Amino acid sequence: MAKQYFIPKQQAPYVQWHDTLKGGVTATTPGATAADVTMLTADNAALHAKLTAATLADNASKAAHADLNNAIAASKTNARLLAQRIKKTPPTPRSSANNSTSSARKTPPT
């Protein structure tokens, strides 16, 4: 029979598993010392702090991406409306100074 991996690989289930481990190990647990209990307590506090920070960052990222998508959608709408307005506007006559073509021969750069 193949070995089973008993430590969860995903983050939140791992933290829950570590809570159970921390709660089940005391200084009187065979093979464990007071230093082990202190280490488990410190690890558990760090895990909870980091999981909370990661969850908050993930939520903030999702909100930021939603805001970005909304801004992109609004920008596309504005660009389409502007393009339609420009397309519907009759051309204006340009001044002769802007449209005149010079008969002077241009020399290529040397």
C-alpha atoms as an extended CHARMM CRD file, in Angstrom:
* protein
*
       110  EXT
         1         1  MET       CA              0.0000000000        0.0000000000        0.0000000000  PROA      1               0.0000000000
         2         2  ALA       CA              1.3000000000        3.4470000000       -0.9490000000  PROA      2               0.0000000000
         3         3  LYS       CA              2.1600000000        5.9230000000        1.7600000000  PROA      3               0.0000000000
         4         4  GLN       CA             -0.3550000000        8.6640000000        2.4140000000  PROA      4               0.0000000000
         5         5  TYR       CA              0.7790000000       12.2190000000        2.8360000000  PROA      5               0.0000000000
         6         6  PHE       CA             -1.0070000000       13.3780000000        5.9920000000  PROA      6               0.0000000000
         7         7  ILE       CA              0.0660000000       17.0230000000        5.9940000000  PROA      7               0.0000000000
         8         8  PRO       CA             -2.3130000000       19.1450000000        3.8610000000  PROA      8               0.0000000000
         9         9  LYS       CA             -0.7360000000       20.8010000000        0.8360000000  PROA      9               0.0000000000
        10        10  GLN       CA             -3.1410000000       23.7390000000        0.5780000000  PROA      10              0.0000000000
        11        11  GLN       CA             -2.5800000000       26.7720000000        2.7650000000  PROA      11              0.0000000000
        12        12  ALA       CA             -5.7950000000       27.1250000000        4.7980000000  PROA      12              0.0000000000
        13        13  PRO       CA             -6.1460000000       23.3750000000        5.5000000000  PROA      13              0.0000000000
        14        14  TYR       CA             -2.4900000000       23.2970000000        6.5430000000  PROA      14              0.0000000000
        15        15  VAL       CA             -3.0560000000       26.0840000000        9.0800000000  PROA      15              0.0000000000
        16        16  GLN       CA             -6.0840000000       24.1810000000       10.4330000000  PROA      16              0.0000000000
        17        17  TRP       CA             -3.9940000000       21.0170000000       10.6480000000  PROA      17              0.0000000000
        18        18  HSD       CA             -1.2560000000       22.9550000000       12.4740000000  PROA      18              0.0000000000
        19        19  ASP       CA             -3.8740000000       24.2410000000       14.9490000000  PROA      19              0.0000000000
        20        20  THR       CA             -4.7580000000       20.6290000000       15.7320000000  PROA      20              0.0000000000
        21        21  LEU       CA             -1.0870000000       19.6680000000       16.0650000000  PROA      21              0.0000000000
        22        22  LYS       CA             -0.3880000000       22.6090000000       18.3780000000  PROA      22              0.0000000000
        23        23  GLY       CA             -3.3870000000       21.7680000000       20.5200000000  PROA      23              0.0000000000
        24        24  GLY       CA             -2.3600000000       18.1160000000       20.7880000000  PROA      24              0.0000000000
        25        25  VAL       CA              1.2610000000       18.6340000000       21.8070000000  PROA      25              0.0000000000
        26        26  THR       CA              2.1600000000       19.6810000000       25.3370000000  PROA      26              0.0000000000
        27        27  ALA       CA              5.3880000000       19.6180000000       27.3310000000  PROA      27              0.0000000000
        28        28  THR       CA              4.2640000000       16.2700000000       28.7480000000  PROA      28              0.0000000000
        29        29  THR       CA              3.7180000000       14.6780000000       25.3160000000  PROA      29              0.0000000000
        30        30  PRO       CA              6.2480000000       11.8280000000       24.9860000000  PROA      30              0.0000000000
        31        31  GLY       CA              9.1710000000       13.0230000000       22.8390000000  PROA      31              0.0000000000
        32        32  ALA       CA              8.1930000000       16.6990000000       23.0680000000  PROA      32              0.0000000000
        33        33  THR       CA              9.8150000000       19.3720000000       25.1910000000  PROA      33              0.0000000000
        34        34  ALA       CA              8.7600000000       22.7880000000       26.4230000000  PROA      34              0.0000000000
        35        35  ALA       CA             10.9260000000       24.2580000000       23.6340000000  PROA      35              0.0000000000
        36        36  ASP       CA              8.8730000000       22.2620000000       21.0920000000  PROA      36              0.0000000000
        37        37  VAL       CA              5.6440000000       23.6820000000       22.5020000000  PROA      37              0.0000000000
        38        38  THR       CA              7.1070000000       27.2000000000       22.3040000000  PROA      38              0.0000000000
        39        39  MET       CA              8.2140000000       26.5570000000       18.7180000000  PROA      39              0.0000000000
        40        40  LEU       CA              4.7520000000       25.2620000000       17.7420000000  PROA      40              0.0000000000
        41        41  THR       CA              3.0940000000       28.2890000000       19.3490000000  PROA      41              0.0000000000
        42        42  ALA       CA              5.4130000000       30.7040000000       17.5190000000  PROA      42              0.0000000000
        43        43  ASP       CA              4.9490000000       28.8610000000       14.2150000000  PROA      43              0.0000000000
        44        44  ASN       CA              1.1820000000       28.8680000000       14.6650000000  PROA      44              0.0000000000
        45        45  ALA       CA              1.0690000000       32.5970000000       15.3620000000  PROA      45              0.0000000000
        46        46  ALA       CA              3.2230000000       33.2810000000       12.2890000000  PROA      46              0.0000000000
        47        47  LEU       CA              1.0480000000       31.0170000000       10.1290000000  PROA      47              0.0000000000
        48        48  HSD       CA             -2.1490000000       32.7830000000       11.1910000000  PROA      48              0.0000000000
        49        49  ALA       CA             -0.6260000000       36.2360000000       10.6420000000  PROA      49              0.0000000000
        50        50  LYS       CA              0.6700000000       35.3110000000        7.1830000000  PROA      50              0.0000000000
        51        51  LEU       CA             -2.5770000000       33.5870000000        6.1740000000  PROA      51              0.0000000000
        52        52  THR       CA             -4.5430000000       36.6740000000        7.2120000000  PROA      52              0.0000000000
        53        53  ALA       CA             -2.1600000000       38.9500000000        5.2770000000  PROA      53              0.0000000000
        54        54  ALA       CA             -2.3460000000       36.7020000000        2.1990000000  PROA      54              0.0000000000
        55        55  THR       CA             -6.1390000000       36.5590000000        2.3570000000  PROA      55              0.0000000000
        56        56  LEU       CA             -6.4120000000       40.3430000000        2.6570000000  PROA      56              0.0000000000
        57        57  ALA       CA             -3.9610000000       40.8420000000       -0.2200000000  PROA      57              0.0000000000
        58        58  ASP       CA             -5.8710000000       38.3460000000       -2.3540000000  PROA      58              0.0000000000
        59        59  ASN       CA             -9.1540000000       40.1370000000       -1.6710000000  PROA      59              0.0000000000
        60        60  ALA       CA             -7.5720000000       43.5270000000       -2.3940000000  PROA      60              0.0000000000
        61        61  SER       CA             -6.1280000000       42.1610000000       -5.6330000000  PROA      61              0.0000000000
        62        62  LYS       CA             -9.5100000000       40.8360000000       -6.7390000000  PROA      62              0.0000000000
        63        63  ALA       CA            -11.1160000000       44.2090000000       -5.9750000000  PROA      63              0.0000000000
        64        64  ALA       CA             -8.3610000000       46.0810000000       -7.8290000000  PROA      64              0.0000000000
        65        65  HSD       CA             -8.7630000000       43.8580000000      -10.8860000000  PROA      65              0.0000000000
        66        66  ALA       CA            -12.5280000000       44.3600000000      -10.8240000000  PROA      66              0.0000000000
        67        67  ASP       CA            -11.9880000000       48.1430000000      -10.6540000000  PROA      67              0.0000000000
        68        68  LEU       CA             -9.4960000000       47.9400000000      -13.5290000000  PROA      68              0.0000000000
        69        69  ASN       CA            -11.9430000000       45.9260000000      -15.6450000000  PROA      69              0.0000000000
        70        70  ASN       CA            -14.6640000000       48.5110000000      -14.9530000000  PROA      70              0.0000000000
        71        71  ALA       CA            -12.3140000000       51.3370000000      -15.9590000000  PROA      71              0.0000000000
        72        72  ILE       CA            -11.3720000000       49.4860000000      -19.1560000000  PROA      72              0.0000000000
        73        73  ALA       CA            -15.0470000000       48.9360000000      -20.0030000000  PROA      73              0.0000000000
        74        74  ALA       CA            -15.8460000000       52.6280000000      -19.4400000000  PROA      74              0.0000000000
        75        75  SER       CA            -12.8190000000       53.6600000000      -21.5110000000  PROA      75              0.0000000000
        76        76  LYS       CA            -13.8680000000       51.3970000000      -24.3970000000  PROA      76              0.0000000000
        77        77  THR       CA            -17.3780000000       52.8760000000      -24.3150000000  PROA      77              0.0000000000
        78        78  ASN       CA            -15.9870000000       56.4120000000      -24.3320000000  PROA      78              0.0000000000
        79        79  ALA       CA            -13.6000000000       55.6180000000      -27.2020000000  PROA      79              0.0000000000
        80        80  ARG       CA            -16.3820000000       54.0480000000      -29.2780000000  PROA      80              0.0000000000
        81        81  LEU       CA            -18.6910000000       57.0150000000      -28.7000000000  PROA      81              0.0000000000
        82        82  LEU       CA            -15.9410000000       59.4440000000      -29.6460000000  PROA      82              0.0000000000
        83        83  ALA       CA            -15.1250000000       57.4750000000      -32.7940000000  PROA      83              0.0000000000
        84        84  GLN       CA            -18.8080000000       57.4970000000      -33.7960000000  PROA      84              0.0000000000
        85        85  ARG       CA            -19.0400000000       61.2470000000      -33.1840000000  PROA      85              0.0000000000
        86        86  ILE       CA            -15.9130000000       61.8950000000      -35.2320000000  PROA      86              0.0000000000
        87        87  LYS       CA            -17.1630000000       59.6670000000      -38.0390000000  PROA      87              0.0000000000
        88        88  LYS       CA            -20.5370000000       61.4580000000      -38.1710000000  PROA      88              0.0000000000
        89        89  THR       CA            -19.0090000000       64.9530000000      -38.1520000000  PROA      89              0.0000000000
        90        90  PRO       CA            -18.7310000000       66.4000000000      -41.6600000000  PROA      90              0.0000000000
        91        91  PRO       CA            -15.2260000000       67.2840000000      -42.7110000000  PROA      91              0.0000000000
        92        92  THR       CA            -14.2670000000       70.9140000000      -42.3620000000  PROA      92              0.0000000000
        93        93  PRO       CA            -12.5190000000       72.7020000000      -45.2090000000  PROA      93              0.0000000000
        94        94  ARG       CA             -8.8470000000       73.0670000000      -44.5290000000  PROA      94              0.0000000000
        95        95  SER       CA             -6.9450000000       76.2370000000      -45.1380000000  PROA      95              0.0000000000
        96        96  SER       CA             -4.8260000000       76.4280000000      -48.2490000000  PROA      96              0.0000000000
        97        97  ALA       CA             -1.7040000000       76.9430000000      -46.1350000000  PROA      97              0.0000000000
        98        98  ASN       CA             -2.1600000000       73.5610000000      -44.4920000000  PROA      98              0.0000000000
        99        99  ASN       CA             -3.0320000000       71.6530000000      -47.6430000000  PROA      99              0.0000000000
       100       100  SER       CA             -0.7470000000       73.2710000000      -50.1740000000  PROA      100             0.0000000000
       101       101  THR       CA              1.8340000000       71.0650000000      -51.7190000000  PROA      101             0.0000000000
       102       102  SER       CA              5.0850000000       72.6710000000      -52.5370000000  PROA      102             0.0000000000
       103       103  SER       CA              6.3760000000       72.3260000000      -56.0380000000  PROA      103             0.0000000000
       104       104  ALA       CA              9.9020000000       72.7510000000      -54.7330000000  PROA      104             0.0000000000
       105       105  ARG       CA             11.9880000000       69.6960000000      -55.2470000000  PROA      105             0.0000000000
       106       106  LYS       CA             13.1160000000       68.0300000000      -52.0660000000  PROA      106             0.0000000000
       107       107  THR       CA             16.6330000000       66.8260000000      -52.0160000000  PROA      107             0.0000000000
       108       108  PRO       CA             17.4680000000       63.5740000000      -50.2820000000  PROA      108             0.0000000000
       109       109  PRO       CA             19.6780000000       63.7950000000      -47.2280000000  PROA      109             0.0000000000
       110       110  THR       CA             23.3870000000       63.2290000000      -47.8340000000  PROA      110             0.0000000000
